[in-house]
């Protein structure tokens, strides 16, 4: 894919030793799609998961040789099997006997897909971790000439009898899988220079009460920087309605406060 991609974050290479039971060092001939995972272990960090994979790469039971390419939390994006920081190699992130991946993309996920793990829960800042997760999925789409609207699939979709990721991890911060796909597509467009439309403001004033933990942001988008976090029960005054903000759960109505910050209408009453 021609052009450039905005490098917002650093990807840290910290490879699993190879050859080993978790990293066979077999090249991927062509990356066909991406698989979005979560760790299934609330509170575990990117560094902690990668350390575990490295420490057990020679001793893990042959039947449990799981691995992934990247782990993402609020502080780091760590690549433990080469994908972006080196020529892509196979990782073992989807059970080989499931066949949905072959039906959708004509190849087994371990042979033709990059697996990205989302870390969540505990003391992990969900907003920062999600921001990195969305960005690195978009970055992978750019690198391997993938369509972010078609070439990302959740692990739960490939192996529904056993897996719920990344749905479970995303739900911990009230996010959905459908929202993830929309956000990756939007991030991809932004990173290659396609600016979003200017906010459409309807002048209207009033006040609302925060119903859930609410982020004040610099723009009407979940990818915009957080200015302040407001607890439930906070009364907040608004000066305008934004009718074309980023849709969250199919709701694109945002408010603008007197300081020029924005908040999503679904978080207030």
LOTOR-647627 format. One record per residue (C-alpha): residue number from 0; x, y, z. Coordinates in steps of 0.001 Angstrom, whole numbers, plus 524288, in hexadecimal, padded with zeros to 5 digits. Layout:
REM residues N
(paro NUM, (X, Y, Z))
...
***
This chain:
REM residues 269
(paro 0, (80000, 80000, 80000))
(paro 1, (805CE, 80CE0, 7FBB5))
(paro 2, (80741, 818DA, 8043D))
(paro 3, (80B32, 81A10, 81258))
(paro 4, (80520, 8163F, 81F3B))
(paro 5, (805B3, 81EA3, 82B7B))
(paro 6, (80E91, 817CD, 83549))
(paro 7, (807E0, 81B8D, 841F5))
(paro 8, (80DB9, 810D2, 84A74))
(paro 9, (81A30, 808EE, 84BC7))
(paro 10, (819C7, 7FA4C, 84970))
(paro 11, (8239E, 7F359, 85213))
(paro 12, (829C2, 7E6DA, 84CA6))
(paro 13, (82BA5, 7DCE3, 8577D))
(paro 14, (82C17, 7D009, 8506D))
(paro 15, (82976, 7C276, 85590))
(paro 16, (835BC, 7BA4B, 85357))
(paro 17, (8357B, 7B250, 846DE))
(paro 18, (83434, 7A7BF, 8436A))
(paro 19, (82BE3, 7A438, 84F16))
(paro 20, (81E91, 79E96, 85229))
(paro 21, (8187D, 7AC1E, 851E8))
(paro 22, (81FD8, 7B16F, 8462D))
(paro 23, (8232F, 7A852, 83B0B))
(paro 24, (8299D, 7B32A, 832EC))
(paro 25, (821DA, 7AF49, 826CF))
(paro 26, (81F3F, 7BABA, 81D99))
(paro 27, (8118B, 7BEFD, 819EE))
(paro 28, (8118B, 7BF50, 80B32))
(paro 29, (8067B, 7C930, 80A8E))
(paro 30, (7FEC5, 7CF87, 81592))
(paro 31, (7F06D, 7CDFA, 811DC))
(paro 32, (7E95B, 7D311, 81DF5))
(paro 33, (7EA5C, 7D6EC, 82C49))
(paro 34, (7E4A4, 7D052, 83846))
(paro 35, (7E0BF, 7D8E0, 843C8))
(paro 36, (7E260, 7D216, 850E0))
(paro 37, (7E231, 7D57A, 85F3A))
(paro 38, (7EA9D, 7CE98, 86939))
(paro 39, (7DF47, 7C929, 87130))
(paro 40, (7E754, 7CC65, 87D30))
(paro 41, (7E2C3, 7D960, 8830A))
(paro 42, (7EDC7, 7E1C6, 88833))
(paro 43, (7F8AC, 7DAC9, 88103))
(paro 44, (80189, 7E449, 879D4))
(paro 45, (807FC, 7E3B1, 86C95))
(paro 46, (8155E, 7E243, 872E6))
(paro 47, (81077, 7D7CD, 87C35))
(paro 48, (80A54, 7CFA6, 8717D))
(paro 49, (8163E, 7D081, 868C6))
(paro 50, (81F2F, 7CCEF, 8741B))
(paro 51, (816C8, 7C0EE, 876B8))
(paro 52, (8177D, 7BCCF, 8686E))
(paro 53, (82638, 7BE85, 86840))
(paro 54, (8284F, 7B740, 8750F))
(paro 55, (81FE0, 7ABB7, 870D3))
(paro 56, (82377, 7AAFA, 8627A))
(paro 57, (82B43, 79E69, 86413))
(paro 58, (823BF, 79816, 86F35))
(paro 59, (8156C, 79A33, 86BB0))
(paro 60, (80DF8, 78DB6, 868CC))
(paro 61, (80D41, 78AFD, 85A2C))
(paro 62, (7FE53, 78B7E, 85AD0))
(paro 63, (7FEB5, 7992A, 860C3))
(paro 64, (8085E, 7A039, 857FC))
(paro 65, (80057, 7ACA5, 8568F))
(paro 66, (806B7, 7B943, 85233))
(paro 67, (8033C, 7C62F, 84BD5))
(paro 68, (80A72, 7D0C5, 84487))
(paro 69, (80778, 7DCD9, 84C9F))
(paro 70, (802B7, 7E02F, 85A51))
(paro 71, (7FCF9, 7ED89, 85D0C))
(paro 72, (7FA18, 7F45D, 869EE))
(paro 73, (7F955, 8027C, 86E6F))
(paro 74, (80818, 80413, 86F05))
(paro 75, (80E10, 7FBBA, 86444))
(paro 76, (80C59, 7F4C4, 85763))
(paro 77, (8157A, 7E911, 857B9))
(paro 78, (81805, 7E028, 84C28))
(paro 79, (81C95, 7D2A2, 8502C))
(paro 80, (81B33, 7CBD4, 842FC))
(paro 81, (81FAE, 7D416, 83766))
(paro 82, (8150F, 7DB14, 82FCD))
(paro 83, (8180A, 7E998, 82EDF))
(paro 84, (825D2, 7EA2D, 83459))
(paro 85, (82AD3, 7DEEC, 82C14))
(paro 86, (82682, 7D614, 820E2))
(paro 87, (81995, 7CFF0, 82557))
(paro 88, (819EF, 7C256, 82B15))
(paro 89, (80F5D, 7B8BF, 82ED2))
(paro 90, (809CF, 7B8E9, 83C97))
(paro 91, (8008B, 7AF3D, 8430E))
(paro 92, (7F4E7, 7B7A9, 846CF))
(paro 93, (7E913, 7B051, 84159))
(paro 94, (7E5F3, 7A1E8, 84349))
(paro 95, (7EA01, 79B56, 836B5))
(paro 96, (7DE77, 791EF, 835EF))
(paro 97, (7D44C, 79CD3, 83510))
(paro 98, (7D0AD, 79F83, 826F0))
(paro 99, (7C9F3, 7ACC6, 826CD))
(paro 100, (7D6B7, 7B3BF, 82386))
(paro 101, (7D886, 7AB24, 81792))
(paro 102, (7CA80, 7ADC1, 8135B))
(paro 103, (7CBFE, 7BC7C, 8148D))
(paro 104, (7D9D7, 7BEAC, 80FBB))
(paro 105, (7DE06, 7B21C, 80919))
(paro 106, (7E8E6, 7AF61, 812DA))
(paro 107, (7EB01, 7AB43, 820E3))
(paro 108, (7ECE5, 7B6D3, 82A07))
(paro 109, (7F9D3, 7B1B7, 82F1F))
(paro 110, (7FF09, 7B140, 8213A))
(paro 111, (7F9FF, 7BE31, 81C1B))
(paro 112, (7F595, 7C753, 826F6))
(paro 113, (7FB99, 7D046, 83116))
(paro 114, (7F650, 7CE96, 83EEC))
(paro 115, (7F541, 7DA8C, 847BE))
(paro 116, (7F231, 7D92A, 8564A))
(paro 117, (7EB03, 7E3CA, 85DDE))
(paro 118, (7EE8F, 7E4EB, 86C4B))
(paro 119, (7E3C8, 7E9DB, 87542))
(paro 120, (7DEDD, 7EAAE, 88329))
(paro 121, (7E5EC, 7EC87, 88FFF))
(paro 122, (7ED78, 7F951, 89040))
(paro 123, (7EE86, 7FA2B, 88160))
(paro 124, (7E91F, 806F4, 87C2B))
(paro 125, (7DEE3, 8021D, 8729A))
(paro 126, (7DE80, 80E80, 86A6E))
(paro 127, (7ED21, 80EB0, 8681B))
(paro 128, (7EDD5, 80008, 86589))
(paro 129, (7E272, 800C5, 85C0F))
(paro 130, (7E8A2, 80C33, 854E9))
(paro 131, (7F50A, 80452, 852B3))
(paro 132, (7ED6F, 7F81A, 84EFD))
(paro 133, (7E5A6, 7FF69, 844A8))
(paro 134, (7F1D0, 80604, 83F5D))
(paro 135, (7FA08, 7F9C2, 83E13))
(paro 136, (7EF0E, 7F28C, 83702))
(paro 137, (7EE35, 7FDFD, 82D8E))
(paro 138, (7FD06, 7FE03, 82C38))
(paro 139, (7FCF2, 7EF97, 828B9))
(paro 140, (7F27C, 7F1F8, 81E73))
(paro 141, (7FB0D, 7FC5F, 8185A))
(paro 142, (80746, 7F3F7, 818BE))
(paro 143, (80105, 7E81D, 8126B))
(paro 144, (7F7A3, 7EF27, 8092B))
(paro 145, (7EB8C, 7EA3F, 81030))
(paro 146, (7DDFE, 7F02F, 8104D))
(paro 147, (7DAD0, 7F3F9, 81E66))
(paro 148, (7CC48, 7F265, 81B93))
(paro 149, (7CDB1, 7E440, 816FF))
(paro 150, (7DA8E, 7DE55, 81B34))
(paro 151, (7D986, 7DE90, 82A1D))
(paro 152, (7D26B, 7D3CA, 83154))
(paro 153, (7D060, 7D106, 83FBA))
(paro 154, (7D521, 7C440, 8458C))
(paro 155, (7C751, 7C196, 84A77))
(paro 156, (7C25C, 7C19B, 83C75))
(paro 157, (7CC25, 7B745, 83840))
(paro 158, (7CA70, 7AE7D, 84428))
(paro 159, (7BD2D, 7B1A9, 84A3C))
(paro 160, (7BC31, 7A4FE, 85204))
(paro 161, (7C83F, 7A863, 85A0F))
(paro 162, (7CB88, 7B6D4, 8591C))
(paro 163, (7C558, 7C406, 85C27))
(paro 164, (7D0DE, 7CCEC, 8594A))
(paro 165, (7D226, 7D824, 85701))
(paro 166, (7C3DC, 7DA65, 85A8F))
(paro 167, (7C604, 7D77D, 868F8))
(paro 168, (7D1D0, 7E05E, 86A3D))
(paro 169, (7CB66, 7EB8F, 86305))
(paro 170, (7BF1C, 7EA91, 86B30))
(paro 171, (7C6DB, 7EDB0, 87773))
(paro 172, (7C766, 7FBD4, 872A0))
(paro 173, (7B9B5, 7FBCC, 86CA3))
(paro 174, (7BED8, 7FA07, 85EDD))
(paro 175, (7B9F4, 7F0A9, 8549F))
(paro 176, (7C02E, 7E898, 849FD))
(paro 177, (7B85E, 7EFFB, 83FB8))
(paro 178, (7BD95, 7FCC6, 8451F))
(paro 179, (7CB74, 7F773, 84463))
(paro 180, (7CA13, 7F4B0, 835EA))
(paro 181, (7C49B, 80247, 83353))
(paro 182, (7CF60, 8089C, 83B52))
(paro 183, (7DA2C, 8014E, 8343B))
(paro 184, (7D4AB, 8059A, 82733))
(paro 185, (7D3CD, 813B2, 82BF0))
(paro 186, (7E19C, 81324, 83187))
(paro 187, (7E69F, 80DB3, 824B6))
(paro 188, (7E0A5, 818F7, 81D16))
(paro 189, (7E601, 8230C, 82688))
(paro 190, (7F39B, 81D1F, 82681))
(paro 191, (7F4A4, 81DC1, 817C1))
(paro 192, (7EFF3, 82BD7, 81780))
(paro 193, (7E13D, 82B0D, 815AE))
(paro 194, (7DC17, 83532, 81F3B))
(paro 195, (7CEA5, 83343, 82572))
(paro 196, (7C3ED, 83D16, 82244))
(paro 197, (7C328, 84962, 82A6C))
(paro 198, (7B998, 84836, 835C7))
(paro 199, (7ABEF, 84D29, 832D7))
(paro 200, (7A7B9, 85551, 83E7C))
(paro 201, (799D3, 85889, 84263))
(paro 202, (799F6, 8639D, 84C3D))
(paro 203, (79265, 85F4D, 85810))
(paro 204, (79518, 8609C, 8668B))
(paro 205, (79150, 858EE, 8728D))
(paro 206, (796B2, 84F8F, 87C73))
(paro 207, (79739, 840D0, 87DE1))
(paro 208, (79B6B, 83737, 88851))
(paro 209, (7A663, 82D7C, 88629))
(paro 210, (7A0EE, 81FAA, 88719))
(paro 211, (7AD8A, 817EB, 88552))
(paro 212, (7BBF0, 81B1D, 88626))
(paro 213, (7BD0A, 8252B, 87B50))
(paro 214, (7C87F, 82A5D, 8736F))
(paro 215, (7C953, 8388E, 86F57))
(paro 216, (7D0C4, 838BC, 8627C))
(paro 217, (7D721, 84295, 85976))
(paro 218, (7CE76, 83E5F, 84E1E))
(paro 219, (7C1AE, 836BB, 84C99))
(paro 220, (7C8C5, 829E0, 84ACF))
(paro 221, (7CD68, 81EDF, 8538F))
(paro 222, (7DAC5, 82043, 84D30))
(paro 223, (7DC29, 82E56, 851BB))
(paro 224, (7E470, 83179, 85DB1))
(paro 225, (7DDC6, 830A9, 86AEA))
(paro 226, (7DDA9, 83DC0, 87204))
(paro 227, (7D6BC, 83968, 87E64))
(paro 228, (7CF78, 82DAC, 883C5))
(paro 229, (7C299, 83092, 88AAA))
(paro 230, (7BC6D, 82762, 894A3))
(paro 231, (7AE02, 8238B, 8946D))
(paro 232, (7A531, 82DE1, 89A61))
(paro 233, (7AD01, 83971, 89556))
(paro 234, (7A47B, 8443C, 88FBD))
(paro 235, (7AA38, 849EA, 88359))
(paro 236, (7A59D, 8556B, 87B47))
(paro 237, (7A5E1, 85538, 86C78))
(paro 238, (7A58C, 8600B, 86256))
(paro 239, (7A374, 8587A, 855C3))
(paro 240, (79F6C, 84B6F, 85008))
(paro 241, (7A832, 8446C, 84646))
(paro 242, (79FCF, 83C88, 83D19))
(paro 243, (7AA89, 835BF, 83538))
(paro 244, (7B400, 8314F, 83FAB))
(paro 245, (7BA08, 823D7, 83F9E))
(paro 246, (7AF12, 819BD, 840CB))
(paro 247, (7B013, 811F3, 84D60))
(paro 248, (7A643, 806D6, 84DF5))
(paro 249, (79FA9, 80D52, 84230))
(paro 250, (79E23, 81A37, 8497E))
(paro 251, (7A56E, 82596, 84315))
(paro 252, (7A024, 83080, 84BE1))
(paro 253, (7AA67, 8375A, 85434))
(paro 254, (7AA1D, 84376, 85CD1))
(paro 255, (7B380, 84EEA, 85D35))
(paro 256, (7B63D, 855AC, 86A23))
(paro 257, (7B9AD, 863DA, 86CF0))
(paro 258, (7C846, 860CE, 86C49))
(paro 259, (7C767, 85B20, 85EA4))
(paro 260, (7C86E, 84D02, 862F6))
(paro 261, (7BF6F, 84211, 85EB1))
(paro 262, (7B864, 836A0, 864F8))
(paro 263, (7AFF5, 82BB9, 85F9B))
(paro 264, (7A15C, 82CCA, 86213))
(paro 265, (7A02D, 81E64, 86581))
(paro 266, (7A7A6, 820A3, 87214))
(paro 267, (79E25, 82A94, 877C3))
(paro 268, (78FBE, 82BD0, 87B19))
***
